[in-house]
């Protein structure tokens, strides 16, 4: 997502002719979008995206279990 944000900022700077980006070639500015597409293709093909989503869901699950245990008055286990 950071690369996409950078690409959009560069596009806006080029379009509005602001700063040193105004003198850059359009190919340089648009190549950041190609890099973004390449990153997404790599992340999806290697399973990086899915793995990060599963880690996030697992962390939410642990937090929810610990909240429920605290509400019941049971001490949650400390991570090892």
C-alpha positions in Angstrom: 0.0 0.0 0.0 2.9 2.4 0.6 4.1 1.9 -2.9 0.6 2.7 -4.3 0.5 5.8 -2.1 3.9 6.9 -3.4 2.7 6.3 -6.9 -0.4 8.5 -6.5 1.7 11.3 -4.9 4.2 11.2 -7.8 1.3 11.2 -10.3 -0.3 14.2 -8.6 3.0 16.1 -8.5 3.7 15.4 -12.2 0.2 16.3 -13.3 0.2 19.6 -11.2 3.8 20.3 -12.3 5.1 20.7 -8.7 8.7 20.5 -7.7 11.4 18.4 -9.4 8.9 15.8 -10.4 7.5 18.2 -13.0 10.7 17.7 -15.1 10.7 13.9 -14.9 9.6 11.8 -17.8 6.1 10.3 -17.6 7.7 6.9 -17.9 9.5 7.4 -14.6 6.3 8.4 -12.8 4.2 5.6 -14.3 6.8 3.0 -13.7 6.0 3.3 -10.0 2.5 1.9 -10.8 4.2 -1.0 -12.6 6.3 -1.7 -9.5 3.1 -1.7 -7.4 1.5 -4.2 -9.8 4.6 -6.4 -9.6 4.7 -6.3 -5.8 1.0 -7.3 -5.6 1.6 -10.1 -8.1 4.5 -11.4 -6.1 2.7 -11.1 -2.8 -0.3 -13.0 -4.0 1.7 -15.7 -5.8 3.9 -16.5 -2.8 1.1 -16.4 -0.3 2.5 -13.4 1.6 -0.8 -11.6 1.6 -2.8 -14.6 2.9 -0.1 -15.4 5.6 -0.3 -11.8 6.9 -4.1 -12.0 7.0 -4.0 -15.3 8.9 -1.5 -13.9 11.4 -3.7 -10.8 12.0 -6.8 -13.0 12.5 -4.9 -15.3 15.0 -3.8 -12.2 17.0 -7.4 -10.9 17.1 -8.5 -14.4 18.3 -5.9 -14.4 21.1 -6.9 -10.9 22.2 -10.6 -11.9 22.2 -10.0 -15.0 24.3 -7.9 -13.0 26.8 -10.6 -10.4 27.1 -13.2 -13.0 27.8 -10.9 -14.7 30.4 -10.4 -11.4 32.1 -14.1 -10.8 32.2 -14.6 -14.2 33.9 -11.9 -13.4 36.4 -9.5 -16.0 35.0 -5.9 -14.9 34.4 -4.9 -15.2 30.8 -1.8 -17.2 30.0 1.3 -15.2 29.3 2.9 -15.8 25.9 5.9 -18.1 26.0 
